[in-house]
Amino acid sequence: SDTHSYKEDIRVPEGVREVIGRRLNKLPAECNMVLKSAAVFGRQFDLKILTTLIDDQTTEQILSLLEEALTSGMLVELPAAFANYQFGHALTQQTLVEELTVTQRILLHARIANMLEEMYGEQISEHAIEIVEHVEKAETVLGTGKLIRYLIQAGKQALAAYSHEEALDYFKRGLKAKGDGPIDEETAELYHNLGLAQMAFLQDEAIDSLSKAFDFYAANGLIDQAVAVAASPLLALPGTPSDILTEMCE
């Protein structure tokens, strides 16, 4: 999405970085630090997010630094809401991110993830797509368990929005993060949802993914989950899950 449009593994060309760097150097050091925090958050951000992220500046100080960035053309103000901003160019955002050390980036991503969790509270799963990229980039700090939970939620959010390709990507990343250990309930959930996403592309792998989930649920007596998988049109074949389910329920 456009809010997270920079890729940390694709570097800004040297000449472009020098030009942007020269413009950034004309701004006060505090302004650069504020912009770097904003850049790690995303292409778009608002004042509320920055005041939560930056401890050593008051709201008034941050606003005044943002005014300088607006005047210099580094930022543009979005008309939709109060104190809503966007980097004038994605390369500006990326240059700022590249000026941070890897450790600084990871800690900022972790901080942003924690801030979003606090901000959204009970509704956090509805915002999984917004938070998952930060959790992934701060996996070393926040842990793989948390990353997998958010990848599942983000995948389900994408499925619900019929963004099947995005959903495929989230569930595959979840399985990769799980590693090669034995299948557990979380892995089965990933396979079930991956199968649902694959069905949209009529992929042969869908049957394989759904069967893996079904076999785990059936073997562990998880009847509700097994029924949910068996309800998939791809598995409604003679001599498959429905027969096993009948035996389980007797």
Salt bridges, closest charged atoms under 4 A:
ASP2 OD1 - ARG43 NH1 3.66
GLU8 OE1 - ARG105 NH1 3.65
GLU8 OE2 - HIS109 NE2 2.85
GLU14 OE1 - ARG17 NH2 3.12
ASP55 OD2 - ARG111 NH2 2.96
GLU98 OE1 - ARG11 NH2 3.66
GLU98 OE1 - ARG17 NH1 3.17
GLU99 OE1 - LYS36 NZ 3.51
GLU117 OE1 - LYS146 NZ 2.98
GLU130 OE1 - HIS127 ND1 3.61
GLU133 OE1 - ARG173 NH2 3.38
GLU136 OE1 - ARG173 NH2 2.51
ASP169 OD2 - ARG173 NH1 2.60
ASP184 OD2 - LYS178 NZ 2.90
GLU186 OE1 - LYS178 NZ 2.80
GLU189 OE2 - LYS156 NZ 2.60
ASP208 OD2 - LYS212 NZ 3.52
